[in-house]
Structure formats: C-alpha cells, structure tokens
Amino acid sequence: MIRNFFTSITMIVFLIGLFGCKSSKNPETWSDKKLDEWFSKGEWNGGWSVQPDNSIDKRTLAINYFKNKERWDKAFNFLRNSNLSTLETGRHNIDGDNLYASISEYLTKDESEARFEAHRKYVDIQYVVSGKEIIQITPIAMRDTVFQEYDETRDIEFFSVKEHKSLTATPERFYIFFPSDAHRPGLRIEAADSVRKVVIKLRID
C-alpha cells in the first residue's frame, strides 16, 4: 500500500512537471510579470546589443517566437554577426523566402510622400543602422481609406489611418512590426536625413 502511495505521488509530480513545461512554452497563458521577465532577459534576440523598442507587442512576439524559434534565432544571429554598415544594399537571403534581409539607403521624406502600410505574410524587424527617422505606428484596426488593396505578391497594402503615434528611430533601438501593426517609416524629423536601414523579413506560418 505504501508502495502504491509513493507511485501515485511520483506520477502526480511527473504530470505537474509535464504540464508545467508545456504551459511555460505557451505565452498566451503567461502572466504579465512572466512575459516582462522573458522579454527583459533577452535570450530571444540572441544577446544582440541593440535595445528593443518599448512599442514592441511582447505577447505577440513571444507567441510568434516559439512558433518559429529557429527562424527568429537565425534573424538575430544575422543582425548580431553581420557588419550592417558595409553590407551591399539589396536583398540578402538567410533562409530563402522564409527569412531574408533588405539593406537600403535613402533620404527621409515628408509625411505627404509616404503612406501607412501593413503586411500579412511577414514580420518586419526594422533597424536604422545610421541616421535617424520618424516611424509612425498604429494598430491595423485604425485603418481608414485604402489607397492600394493588398498585393499578395508583394505582401503589402497602403492606406490612411484614423490616428497614430510617432517614434524616433535611431541606431540605439530596433522595432518589430507584426501583421497587426500598421506603420509608416522613413519620415524626416526636420530636414531630410540620410538613412541606412536593414529590414529583416520573417515569414510567419
């Protein structure tokens, strides 16, 4: 009888541990405290020295990270180990169409020259390597007038929004935009500034 008792206790402990492990990998069930701790620890970005911006949706990030961990790890490995100041402009394949980097150089522009955009197949990791710009963001629910319907080939749509907030993007921080995030990058702060930027396109399944 005692033996059966200890066997039962062992089984209960095992099951608790098993379900505990499963729930620990499911950010949808995490408390805000656990989510903040995971985000602050920074293992998800491979210890990249550039700081994530506070605008990043932590729960959406965690959910997507654990769904495609290998892809996210490769993305930040590229950012951490590449000389982003000297890479040729254009596309750099990391994992084919699943994951690639786009390096661009441009002058920032006026609001009247840019439109809000959003994507459905890819997440954007955007980082200003040099220079500075304004990036305006808002939830996709704030979409108003559609200027260009969604183009599946280019994975993009353009529209106006009802309201937004503005962020100053510099080499100190990086940004992550999910399909739920409408964004208008590349805006000038005062005078036009020369910007070099890397955008990682990470396909979501």
DRENPA-776710 format. One line per field, with one value per residue: x, y, z of N, C-alpha, C, O in turn; residue number from 1. Coordinates in nm, 2 decimals. Layout:
% DRENPA-776710
nu	X, ...
nv	Y, ...
nw	Z, ...
cau	X, ...
cav	Y, ...
caw	Z, ...
cu	X, ...
cv	Y, ...
cw	Z, ...
ou	X, ...
ov	Y, ...
ow	Z, ...
pos	NUM, ...
% end
This chain:
% DRENPA-776710
nu	0.08, 0.19, 0.38, 0.23, 0.12, 0.35, 0.41, 0.19, 0.22, 0.46, 0.38, 0.20, 0.37, 0.53, 0.34, 0.26, 0.50, 0.53, 0.30, 0.36, 0.59, 0.49, 0.31, 0.48, 0.59, 0.39, 0.30, 0.06, -0.07, 0.09, 0.16, 0.16, 0.39, 0.57, 0.59, 0.72, 0.96, 1.07, 1.10, 1.27, 1.50, 1.61, 1.70, 1.57, 1.65, 1.91, 2.10, 2.18, 2.32, 2.18, 1.90, 1.56, 1.27, 1.02, 0.77, 0.72, 0.50, 0.49, 0.36, 0.26, 0.50, 0.63, 0.46, 0.48, 0.76, 0.80, 0.66, 0.81, 1.09, 1.35, 1.37, 1.35, 1.58, 1.78, 1.75, 1.82, 2.08, 2.20, 2.18, 2.33, 2.59, 2.66, 2.83, 2.66, 2.70, 2.85, 2.75, 2.63, 2.38, 2.04, 1.89, 1.95, 1.97, 1.88, 1.74, 1.61, 1.29, 1.17, 1.31, 1.48, 1.71, 1.68, 1.87, 1.89, 1.94, 1.86, 1.70, 1.52, 1.17, 0.89, 0.57, 0.36, 0.46, 0.45, 0.28, 0.08, 0.14, 0.10, 0.16, 0.09, 0.20, 0.46, 0.67, 0.82, 1.14, 1.29, 1.57, 1.75, 2.05, 2.23, 2.19, 1.87, 1.52, 1.16, 0.92, 0.60, 0.33, 0.05, -0.24, -0.37, -0.64, -0.70, -0.71, -0.81, -0.89, -0.84, -0.57, -0.43, -0.52, -0.46, -0.17, -0.08, 0.15, 0.35, 0.31, 0.19, -0.01, -0.16, -0.27, -0.47, -0.48, -0.68, -0.57, -0.25, 0.08, 0.41, 0.74, 1.09, 1.34, 1.65, 2.01, 2.02, 1.80, 1.58, 1.29, 0.99, 0.74, 0.43, 0.17, -0.05, 0.03, 0.02, 0.23, 0.44, 0.72, 1.05, 1.03, 1.11, 1.27, 1.32, 1.49, 1.56, 1.72, 2.00, 1.97, 2.06, 1.93, 1.83, 1.61, 1.46, 1.29, 1.06, 0.90, 0.58, 0.40
nv	-0.12, 0.12, 0.14, 0.17, 0.42, 0.59, 0.56, 0.68, 0.94, 1.00, 0.99, 1.20, 1.42, 1.40, 1.45, 1.71, 1.84, 1.79, 1.91, 2.17, 2.23, 2.24, 2.45, 2.65, 2.71, 2.83, 3.13, 3.26, 3.19, 3.31, 3.52, 3.88, 3.95, 3.73, 3.75, 4.00, 3.94, 3.74, 3.89, 4.09, 3.95, 3.88, 3.66, 3.58, 3.75, 3.68, 3.80, 4.04, 4.36, 4.59, 4.77, 4.66, 4.83, 4.99, 4.98, 4.74, 4.46, 4.25, 4.01, 3.91, 3.89, 3.69, 3.47, 3.43, 3.39, 3.14, 2.98, 2.98, 2.95, 2.88, 3.03, 3.29, 3.29, 3.27, 3.51, 3.71, 3.62, 3.68, 3.97, 4.02, 3.93, 4.03, 4.29, 4.55, 4.80, 4.79, 4.61, 4.52, 4.71, 4.60, 4.27, 4.01, 3.68, 3.47, 3.25, 3.16, 3.23, 3.23, 3.38, 3.68, 3.95, 4.30, 4.56, 4.90, 5.24, 5.58, 5.90, 6.06, 6.14, 6.36, 6.36, 6.37, 6.23, 5.97, 5.66, 5.48, 5.13, 4.77, 4.43, 4.08, 3.82, 3.84, 3.93, 4.24, 4.32, 4.60, 4.82, 5.10, 5.17, 5.38, 5.74, 5.90, 5.87, 5.93, 5.69, 5.61, 5.46, 5.24, 5.04, 4.79, 4.81, 5.07, 5.15, 5.34, 5.50, 5.31, 5.30, 5.14, 4.82, 4.50, 4.35, 4.04, 3.93, 4.11, 4.13, 4.35, 4.64, 4.96, 5.25, 5.51, 5.63, 5.65, 5.74, 5.78, 5.72, 5.87, 5.76, 5.80, 5.68, 5.55, 5.44, 5.32, 5.16, 4.89, 4.79, 4.60, 4.49, 4.35, 4.16, 4.29, 4.54, 4.85, 5.07, 5.35, 5.42, 5.59, 5.87, 6.22, 6.41, 6.68, 6.85, 6.67, 6.35, 6.14, 5.80, 5.47, 5.15, 4.83, 4.58, 4.30, 4.04, 3.82, 3.53, 3.43, 3.14
nw	0.00, 0.08, -0.11, -0.34, -0.28, -0.29, -0.56, -0.68, -0.60, -0.72, -0.99, -1.00, -0.95, -1.18, -1.38, -1.32, -1.37, -1.64, -1.76, -1.67, -1.81, -2.07, -2.05, -2.00, -2.24, -2.37, -2.44, -2.44, -2.20, -2.01, -1.73, -1.70, -1.56, -1.59, -1.87, -1.90, -1.77, -1.94, -2.18, -2.10, -2.03, -2.27, -2.42, -2.65, -2.85, -2.90, -2.75, -2.88, -2.89, -2.94, -2.84, -2.79, -2.89, -2.68, -2.79, -2.90, -2.93, -2.67, -2.60, -2.85, -2.98, -2.82, -2.87, -3.14, -3.16, -3.03, -3.20, -3.44, -3.37, -3.46, -3.70, -3.60, -3.43, -3.62, -3.76, -3.57, -3.52, -3.77, -3.76, -3.54, -3.60, -3.85, -4.05, -4.05, -4.15, -4.38, -4.55, -4.88, -5.05, -5.10, -5.14, -4.90, -4.87, -4.60, -4.52, -4.76, -4.90, -4.66, -4.48, -4.49, -4.55, -4.61, -4.73, -4.73, -4.85, -4.81, -4.84, -4.59, -4.58, -4.64, -4.47, -4.65, -4.86, -4.81, -4.72, -4.49, -4.42, -4.43, -4.36, -4.43, -4.46, -4.36, -4.08, -3.99, -3.89, -3.81, -3.84, -3.79, -3.91, -3.95, -3.92, -3.87, -3.82, -3.84, -3.74, -3.78, -3.61, -3.56, -3.45, -3.68, -3.69, -3.69, -3.95, -4.23, -4.51, -4.79, -5.00, -5.17, -5.25, -5.08, -5.20, -5.29, -5.40, -5.34, -5.08, -4.93, -4.84, -4.88, -4.70, -4.53, -4.19, -3.89, -3.65, -3.49, -3.35, -3.31, -3.35, -3.28, -3.46, -3.42, -3.43, -3.18, -3.11, -3.21, -3.40, -3.42, -3.63, -3.66, -3.85, -3.74, -3.69, -3.83, -4.01, -4.09, -4.21, -4.25, -4.24, -4.23, -3.96, -3.91, -4.12, -4.42, -4.38, -4.43, -4.44, -4.34, -4.35, -4.22, -4.29, -4.17, -4.31, -4.20, -4.24, -4.14, -4.02
cau	0.00, 0.28, 0.45, 0.13, 0.11, 0.46, 0.40, 0.09, 0.28, 0.56, 0.31, 0.14, 0.48, 0.57, 0.24, 0.27, 0.62, 0.50, 0.21, 0.43, 0.68, 0.41, 0.25, 0.59, 0.62, 0.27, 0.30, -0.08, -0.11, 0.18, 0.12, 0.24, 0.52, 0.65, 0.62, 0.82, 1.09, 1.12, 1.14, 1.39, 1.62, 1.68, 1.75, 1.50, 1.72, 2.04, 2.20, 2.22, 2.35, 2.08, 1.78, 1.43, 1.18, 0.91, 0.65, 0.70, 0.40, 0.56, 0.29, 0.26, 0.64, 0.66, 0.38, 0.54, 0.89, 0.80, 0.61, 0.92, 1.21, 1.47, 1.37, 1.39, 1.72, 1.87, 1.74, 1.91, 2.22, 2.24, 2.19, 2.44, 2.72, 2.69, 2.87, 2.55, 2.74, 2.92, 2.68, 2.58, 2.24, 1.97, 1.84, 2.05, 1.90, 1.92, 1.67, 1.53, 1.18, 1.13, 1.38, 1.58, 1.73, 1.69, 1.95, 1.86, 1.99, 1.76, 1.67, 1.39, 1.08, 0.77, 0.45, 0.28, 0.52, 0.45, 0.16, 0.08, 0.15, 0.09, 0.19, 0.02, 0.28, 0.59, 0.70, 0.93, 1.24, 1.35, 1.68, 1.82, 2.20, 2.29, 2.09, 1.75, 1.39, 1.04, 0.84, 0.46, 0.27, -0.09, -0.30, -0.43, -0.78, -0.71, -0.70, -0.92, -0.91, -0.75, -0.51, -0.39, -0.56, -0.35, -0.10, -0.03, 0.28, 0.45, 0.27, 0.17, -0.12, -0.14, -0.39, -0.46, -0.53, -0.75, -0.48, -0.12, 0.18, 0.53, 0.86, 1.21, 1.42, 1.80, 2.08, 2.01, 1.69, 1.52, 1.15, 0.93, 0.61, 0.36, 0.06, -0.15, 0.09, 0.04, 0.35, 0.48, 0.86, 1.12, 0.99, 1.21, 1.24, 1.32, 1.54, 1.58, 1.84, 2.05, 1.95, 2.09, 1.84, 1.81, 1.47, 1.45, 1.15, 1.05, 0.77, 0.50, 0.32
cav	0.00, 0.24, 0.15, 0.23, 0.56, 0.67, 0.55, 0.78, 1.07, 1.02, 1.01, 1.33, 1.52, 1.39, 1.52, 1.85, 1.89, 1.78, 2.02, 2.29, 2.26, 2.28, 2.59, 2.75, 2.74, 2.89, 3.27, 3.30, 3.17, 3.37, 3.64, 3.99, 3.95, 3.63, 3.80, 4.10, 3.88, 3.68, 3.99, 4.17, 3.86, 3.90, 3.54, 3.57, 3.83, 3.63, 3.89, 4.15, 4.47, 4.69, 4.75, 4.66, 4.95, 4.96, 4.97, 4.60, 4.39, 4.14, 3.88, 3.87, 3.85, 3.56, 3.37, 3.41, 3.34, 3.00, 2.91, 2.98, 2.98, 2.86, 3.14, 3.41, 3.28, 3.30, 3.65, 3.78, 3.58, 3.77, 4.11, 4.03, 3.89, 4.10, 4.43, 4.62, 4.93, 4.77, 4.51, 4.58, 4.73, 4.49, 4.15, 3.91, 3.56, 3.40, 3.12, 3.17, 3.32, 3.23, 3.48, 3.75, 4.09, 4.40, 4.67, 5.02, 5.37, 5.67, 6.03, 6.06, 6.22, 6.43, 6.27, 6.37, 6.15, 5.83, 5.61, 5.37, 5.00, 4.66, 4.30, 3.96, 3.70, 3.86, 4.02, 4.32, 4.37, 4.72, 4.88, 5.21, 5.14, 5.51, 5.84, 5.89, 5.89, 5.90, 5.58, 5.62, 5.32, 5.23, 4.91, 4.78, 4.84, 5.21, 5.17, 5.42, 5.50, 5.22, 5.36, 5.02, 4.69, 4.41, 4.28, 3.92, 3.90, 4.20, 4.13, 4.49, 4.72, 5.10, 5.31, 5.61, 5.58, 5.74, 5.80, 5.71, 5.78, 5.88, 5.71, 5.84, 5.56, 5.58, 5.32, 5.26, 5.07, 4.83, 4.78, 4.48, 4.51, 4.23, 4.20, 4.37, 4.67, 4.94, 5.15, 5.45, 5.45, 5.67, 6.01, 6.31, 6.47, 6.82, 6.84, 6.53, 6.29, 6.02, 5.68, 5.33, 5.07, 4.69, 4.53, 4.16, 3.99, 3.69, 3.47, 3.36, 3.03
caw	0.00, 0.09, -0.24, -0.43, -0.24, -0.35, -0.70, -0.72, -0.57, -0.83, -1.11, -0.99, -0.97, -1.32, -1.46, -1.29, -1.44, -1.78, -1.80, -1.64, -1.92, -2.18, -2.04, -2.00, -2.38, -2.43, -2.39, -2.42, -2.07, -1.92, -1.66, -1.75, -1.50, -1.66, -2.00, -1.89, -1.74, -2.06, -2.27, -2.05, -2.03, -2.40, -2.49, -2.78, -2.95, -2.91, -2.68, -2.96, -2.81, -2.97, -2.75, -2.85, -2.85, -2.59, -2.87, -2.95, -2.86, -2.61, -2.61, -2.99, -3.01, -2.76, -2.93, -3.28, -3.14, -3.00, -3.32, -3.54, -3.29, -3.55, -3.79, -3.52, -3.39, -3.74, -3.79, -3.48, -3.55, -3.88, -3.71, -3.44, -3.66, -3.98, -4.04, -4.12, -4.21, -4.50, -4.64, -5.00, -5.05, -5.17, -5.06, -4.86, -4.82, -4.48, -4.53, -4.88, -4.88, -4.52, -4.40, -4.57, -4.50, -4.71, -4.69, -4.82, -4.82, -4.87, -4.77, -4.52, -4.66, -4.58, -4.45, -4.77, -4.96, -4.76, -4.67, -4.40, -4.49, -4.34, -4.43, -4.38, -4.46, -4.30, -3.98, -4.01, -3.79, -3.87, -3.76, -3.86, -3.89, -3.94, -3.95, -3.79, -3.89, -3.77, -3.78, -3.72, -3.59, -3.51, -3.48, -3.81, -3.67, -3.72, -4.10, -4.28, -4.65, -4.86, -5.13, -5.26, -5.19, -5.05, -5.31, -5.23, -5.45, -5.27, -4.94, -4.88, -4.87, -4.83, -4.66, -4.43, -4.06, -3.81, -3.55, -3.48, -3.27, -3.38, -3.28, -3.34, -3.48, -3.42, -3.41, -3.04, -3.09, -3.32, -3.40, -3.48, -3.68, -3.69, -3.93, -3.66, -3.68, -3.94, -3.99, -4.19, -4.18, -4.34, -4.23, -4.18, -3.84, -3.95, -4.25, -4.47, -4.33, -4.50, -4.35, -4.39, -4.27, -4.25, -4.26, -4.18, -4.34, -4.14, -4.28, -4.03, -4.07
cu	0.09, 0.35, 0.36, 0.11, 0.22, 0.46, 0.30, 0.15, 0.38, 0.49, 0.25, 0.25, 0.52, 0.47, 0.24, 0.39, 0.59, 0.41, 0.27, 0.52, 0.60, 0.36, 0.36, 0.62, 0.50, 0.25, 0.15, -0.13, -0.02, 0.12, 0.21, 0.38, 0.62, 0.69, 0.73, 0.95, 1.15, 1.17, 1.27, 1.52, 1.69, 1.74, 1.69, 1.58, 1.87, 2.15, 2.25, 2.22, 2.25, 1.96, 1.65, 1.34, 1.07, 0.78, 0.62, 0.60, 0.46, 0.49, 0.29, 0.40, 0.67, 0.59, 0.45, 0.68, 0.89, 0.74, 0.72, 1.05, 1.33, 1.48, 1.41, 1.53, 1.81, 1.86, 1.83, 2.05, 2.28, 2.27, 2.31, 2.58, 2.75, 2.74, 2.76, 2.58, 2.80, 2.85, 2.63, 2.43, 2.17, 1.93, 1.95, 1.97, 1.96, 1.86, 1.57, 1.42, 1.13, 1.19, 1.49, 1.60, 1.74, 1.76, 1.92, 1.92, 1.90, 1.76, 1.53, 1.30, 0.96, 0.66, 0.37, 0.33, 0.51, 0.31, 0.18, 0.07, 0.13, 0.12, 0.11, 0.10, 0.41, 0.58, 0.82, 1.01, 1.31, 1.45, 1.75, 1.97, 2.27, 2.18, 1.98, 1.63, 1.28, 0.97, 0.70, 0.40, 0.13, -0.14, -0.37, -0.58, -0.81, -0.71, -0.83, -0.94, -0.80, -0.70, -0.47, -0.43, -0.44, -0.30, -0.03, 0.11, 0.39, 0.42, 0.27, 0.04, -0.10, -0.27, -0.36, -0.51, -0.60, -0.67, -0.35, -0.03, 0.32, 0.65, 0.98, 1.31, 1.57, 1.87, 2.08, 1.90, 1.64, 1.37, 1.10, 0.78, 0.54, 0.24, -0.05, -0.10, 0.10, 0.15, 0.38, 0.62, 0.92, 1.09, 1.10, 1.17, 1.23, 1.36, 1.56, 1.72, 1.87, 2.04, 1.99, 2.01, 1.85, 1.67, 1.48, 1.31, 1.15, 0.91, 0.71, 0.41, 0.18
cv	0.13, 0.26, 0.21, 0.38, 0.64, 0.67, 0.66, 0.92, 1.10, 1.06, 1.16, 1.44, 1.52, 1.47, 1.67, 1.91, 1.89, 1.89, 2.16, 2.33, 2.30, 2.42, 2.69, 2.80, 2.80, 3.03, 3.32, 3.28, 3.24, 3.49, 3.76, 4.00, 3.85, 3.68, 3.91, 4.05, 3.81, 3.78, 4.06, 4.08, 3.86, 3.78, 3.53, 3.65, 3.79, 3.72, 4.00, 4.28, 4.58, 4.67, 4.75, 4.78, 4.90, 4.94, 4.83, 4.53, 4.26, 4.01, 3.83, 3.82, 3.71, 3.45, 3.33, 3.35, 3.19, 2.91, 2.89, 3.01, 2.98, 2.98, 3.27, 3.41, 3.31, 3.45, 3.73, 3.74, 3.66, 3.91, 4.12, 4.01, 3.95, 4.24, 4.50, 4.75, 4.91, 4.67, 4.59, 4.60, 4.62, 4.38, 4.06, 3.79, 3.50, 3.26, 3.13, 3.27, 3.32, 3.34, 3.54, 3.89, 4.18, 4.52, 4.79, 5.15, 5.47, 5.80, 6.02, 6.16, 6.28, 6.33, 6.26, 6.28, 6.00, 5.79, 5.50, 5.23, 4.89, 4.53, 4.19, 3.84, 3.71, 3.95, 4.11, 4.34, 4.48, 4.79, 4.98, 5.20, 5.28, 5.62, 5.83, 5.93, 5.88, 5.78, 5.60, 5.49, 5.34, 5.09, 4.91, 4.82, 4.99, 5.25, 5.24, 5.41, 5.41, 5.28, 5.25, 4.89, 4.60, 4.34, 4.16, 3.89, 3.99, 4.20, 4.27, 4.55, 4.86, 5.17, 5.43, 5.56, 5.69, 5.82, 5.72, 5.78, 5.77, 5.84, 5.76, 5.72, 5.60, 5.44, 5.26, 5.16, 5.01, 4.81, 4.65, 4.51, 4.38, 4.26, 4.29, 4.51, 4.75, 5.04, 5.24, 5.49, 5.56, 5.82, 6.10, 6.37, 6.62, 6.83, 6.69, 6.48, 6.17, 5.90, 5.56, 5.24, 4.92, 4.65, 4.38, 4.12, 3.85, 3.64, 3.40, 3.25, 3.03
cw	0.00, -0.05, -0.34, -0.41, -0.31, -0.50, -0.75, -0.70, -0.69, -0.96, -1.11, -1.01, -1.11, -1.41, -1.44, -1.37, -1.59, -1.83, -1.77, -1.75, -2.04, -2.17, -2.04, -2.14, -2.45, -2.37, -2.37, -2.28, -1.96, -1.85, -1.72, -1.69, -1.57, -1.80, -2.00, -1.86, -1.86, -2.16, -2.23, -2.05, -2.16, -2.47, -2.63, -2.89, -2.96, -2.84, -2.77, -2.88, -2.83, -2.89, -2.83, -2.80, -2.77, -2.67, -2.91, -2.86, -2.80, -2.62, -2.75, -3.03, -2.95, -2.83, -3.07, -3.26, -3.12, -3.12, -3.43, -3.48, -3.38, -3.64, -3.71, -3.47, -3.51, -3.77, -3.70, -3.48, -3.66, -3.83, -3.62, -3.50, -3.79, -3.95, -4.12, -4.18, -4.34, -4.60, -4.76, -4.99, -5.13, -5.08, -5.03, -4.80, -4.70, -4.48, -4.65, -4.86, -4.74, -4.44, -4.48, -4.51, -4.63, -4.66, -4.78, -4.76, -4.89, -4.79, -4.71, -4.59, -4.58, -4.56, -4.57, -4.88, -4.92, -4.72, -4.57, -4.47, -4.38, -4.43, -4.36, -4.37, -4.38, -4.18, -4.02, -3.88, -3.85, -3.78, -3.84, -3.82, -3.87, -3.98, -3.85, -3.87, -3.80, -3.83, -3.71, -3.72, -3.54, -3.53, -3.62, -3.81, -3.70, -3.87, -4.14, -4.43, -4.71, -4.99, -5.23, -5.19, -5.17, -5.18, -5.25, -5.27, -5.37, -5.12, -4.87, -4.92, -4.82, -4.80, -4.56, -4.30, -3.98, -3.70, -3.54, -3.38, -3.35, -3.29, -3.35, -3.34, -3.50, -3.41, -3.27, -3.02, -3.22, -3.30, -3.47, -3.51, -3.72, -3.79, -3.87, -3.65, -3.81, -3.91, -4.11, -4.16, -4.27, -4.34, -4.17, -4.04, -3.85, -4.10, -4.29, -4.42, -4.41, -4.40, -4.42, -4.30, -4.32, -4.21, -4.28, -4.20, -4.30, -4.16, -4.16, -4.09, -4.01
ou	0.06, 0.37, 0.40, 0.10, 0.20, 0.51, 0.33, 0.13, 0.39, 0.54, 0.25, 0.23, 0.55, 0.51, 0.22, 0.38, 0.64, 0.44, 0.25, 0.53, 0.65, 0.37, 0.33, 0.68, 0.50, 0.19, 0.13, -0.22, -0.04, 0.03, 0.31, 0.47, 0.73, 0.80, 0.82, 1.06, 1.27, 1.28, 1.36, 1.63, 1.81, 1.81, 1.75, 1.56, 1.95, 2.27, 2.36, 2.13, 2.23, 1.91, 1.63, 1.35, 1.02, 0.68, 0.51, 0.60, 0.49, 0.56, 0.31, 0.41, 0.72, 0.64, 0.46, 0.73, 0.97, 0.76, 0.72, 1.12, 1.42, 1.59, 1.49, 1.60, 1.92, 1.97, 1.90, 2.14, 2.39, 2.37, 2.38, 2.68, 2.87, 2.71, 2.77, 2.51, 2.81, 2.90, 2.58, 2.36, 2.23, 1.94, 2.04, 1.90, 2.08, 1.93, 1.45, 1.44, 1.04, 1.13, 1.58, 1.51, 1.79, 1.72, 1.93, 1.94, 1.87, 1.82, 1.44, 1.35, 0.95, 0.65, 0.31, 0.26, 0.57, 0.23, 0.28, 0.01, 0.15, 0.10, 0.06, 0.07, 0.47, 0.50, 0.91, 0.96, 1.39, 1.43, 1.80, 2.01, 2.35, 2.09, 1.99, 1.63, 1.29, 0.96, 0.70, 0.41, 0.09, -0.09, -0.42, -0.64, -0.92, -0.72, -0.94, -0.99, -0.68, -0.78, -0.49, -0.39, -0.34, -0.38, 0.07, 0.19, 0.49, 0.50, 0.33, -0.01, -0.02, -0.37, -0.25, -0.57, -0.58, -0.69, -0.35, -0.06, 0.33, 0.65, 0.99, 1.35, 1.60, 1.81, 2.13, 1.91, 1.66, 1.32, 1.16, 0.70, 0.59, 0.22, -0.12, -0.17, 0.17, 0.17, 0.35, 0.64, 0.86, 1.12, 1.17, 1.05, 1.13, 1.28, 1.56, 1.82, 1.78, 2.11, 1.97, 2.02, 1.87, 1.63, 1.51, 1.22, 1.21, 0.81, 0.77, 0.36, 0.10
ov	0.22, 0.37, 0.30, 0.46, 0.75, 0.76, 0.73, 1.00, 1.22, 1.15, 1.22, 1.54, 1.63, 1.55, 1.74, 2.02, 1.98, 1.96, 2.26, 2.45, 2.40, 2.50, 2.81, 2.90, 2.82, 3.04, 3.42, 3.35, 3.23, 3.56, 3.73, 4.04, 3.89, 3.66, 3.91, 4.09, 3.83, 3.76, 4.08, 4.13, 3.85, 3.79, 3.47, 3.62, 3.87, 3.71, 4.06, 4.30, 4.67, 4.55, 4.82, 4.82, 4.79, 4.90, 4.80, 4.54, 4.17, 3.91, 3.71, 3.72, 3.62, 3.34, 3.21, 3.27, 3.12, 2.79, 2.78, 3.10, 3.07, 3.03, 3.35, 3.51, 3.38, 3.50, 3.82, 3.82, 3.71, 3.97, 4.22, 4.07, 3.93, 4.30, 4.52, 4.80, 5.01, 4.66, 4.70, 4.52, 4.56, 4.39, 4.03, 3.80, 3.48, 3.16, 3.11, 3.38, 3.41, 3.39, 3.48, 3.94, 4.14, 4.58, 4.77, 5.16, 5.46, 5.81, 5.98, 6.26, 6.26, 6.23, 6.15, 6.24, 5.91, 5.87, 5.43, 5.22, 4.92, 4.53, 4.20, 3.75, 3.61, 4.04, 4.06, 4.38, 4.46, 4.81, 4.95, 5.22, 5.29, 5.59, 5.75, 6.00, 5.83, 5.77, 5.61, 5.41, 5.44, 5.02, 5.01, 4.85, 5.03, 5.36, 5.22, 5.31, 5.42, 5.32, 5.26, 4.87, 4.62, 4.28, 4.17, 3.84, 3.94, 4.25, 4.29, 4.52, 4.88, 5.14, 5.46, 5.45, 5.81, 5.93, 5.61, 5.89, 5.69, 5.87, 5.77, 5.67, 5.68, 5.34, 5.15, 5.08, 5.06, 4.81, 4.60, 4.55, 4.31, 4.38, 4.36, 4.60, 4.71, 5.08, 5.20, 5.59, 5.60, 5.89, 6.06, 6.39, 6.68, 6.82, 6.61, 6.55, 6.10, 5.90, 5.54, 5.25, 4.89, 4.69, 4.33, 4.16, 3.76, 3.69, 3.33, 3.27, 2.94
ow	-0.07, -0.10, -0.42, -0.50, -0.37, -0.56, -0.85, -0.79, -0.74, -1.03, -1.22, -1.09, -1.17, -1.50, -1.54, -1.43, -1.66, -1.93, -1.84, -1.79, -2.11, -2.27, -2.08, -2.16, -2.57, -2.27, -2.30, -2.24, -1.84, -1.91, -1.79, -1.75, -1.59, -1.85, -2.08, -1.91, -1.88, -2.22, -2.31, -2.07, -2.16, -2.56, -2.72, -3.00, -3.01, -2.87, -2.74, -2.80, -2.74, -2.88, -2.92, -2.69, -2.79, -2.61, -2.96, -2.74, -2.88, -2.66, -2.77, -3.10, -3.02, -2.85, -3.10, -3.35, -3.18, -3.12, -3.49, -3.53, -3.37, -3.66, -3.76, -3.48, -3.49, -3.81, -3.75, -3.45, -3.66, -3.87, -3.62, -3.46, -3.84, -3.86, -4.24, -4.26, -4.42, -4.71, -4.75, -4.92, -5.22, -4.96, -5.11, -4.70, -4.69, -4.45, -4.62, -4.80, -4.71, -4.34, -4.53, -4.45, -4.73, -4.56, -4.91, -4.64, -5.00, -4.68, -4.78, -4.66, -4.46, -4.63, -4.60, -4.97, -5.00, -4.68, -4.57, -4.58, -4.26, -4.55, -4.25, -4.29, -4.33, -4.17, -4.09, -3.78, -3.94, -3.66, -3.95, -3.70, -3.78, -4.06, -3.75, -3.96, -3.69, -3.95, -3.59, -3.82, -3.47, -3.62, -3.66, -3.91, -3.72, -3.90, -4.09, -4.47, -4.69, -5.08, -5.35, -5.07, -5.23, -5.25, -5.18, -5.20, -5.34, -5.04, -4.77, -5.03, -4.72, -4.87, -4.53, -4.30, -4.01, -3.68, -3.58, -3.33, -3.43, -3.17, -3.47, -3.24, -3.59, -3.39, -3.26, -2.93, -3.33, -3.18, -3.56, -3.42, -3.82, -3.81, -3.94, -3.59, -3.90, -3.80, -4.23, -4.08, -4.37, -4.44, -4.08, -4.02, -3.81, -4.19, -4.21, -4.42, -4.46, -4.30, -4.54, -4.17, -4.44, -4.10, -4.39, -4.13, -4.35, -4.11, -4.09, -4.20, -4.04
pos	1, 2, 3, 4, 5, 6, 7, 8, 9, 10, 11, 12, 13, 14, 15, 16, 17, 18, 19, 20, 21, 22, 23, 24, 25, 26, 27, 28, 29, 30, 31, 32, 33, 34, 35, 36, 37, 38, 39, 40, 41, 42, 43, 44, 45, 46, 47, 48, 49, 50, 51, 52, 53, 54, 55, 56, 57, 58, 59, 60, 61, 62, 63, 64, 65, 66, 67, 68, 69, 70, 71, 72, 73, 74, 75, 76, 77, 78, 79, 80, 81, 82, 83, 84, 85, 86, 87, 88, 89, 90, 91, 92, 93, 94, 95, 96, 97, 98, 99, 100, 101, 102, 103, 104, 105, 106, 107, 108, 109, 110, 111, 112, 113, 114, 115, 116, 117, 118, 119, 120, 121, 122, 123, 124, 125, 126, 127, 128, 129, 130, 131, 132, 133, 134, 135, 136, 137, 138, 139, 140, 141, 142, 143, 144, 145, 146, 147, 148, 149, 150, 151, 152, 153, 154, 155, 156, 157, 158, 159, 160, 161, 162, 163, 164, 165, 166, 167, 168, 169, 170, 171, 172, 173, 174, 175, 176, 177, 178, 179, 180, 181, 182, 183, 184, 185, 186, 187, 188, 189, 190, 191, 192, 193, 194, 195, 196, 197, 198, 199, 200, 201, 202, 203, 204, 205
% end
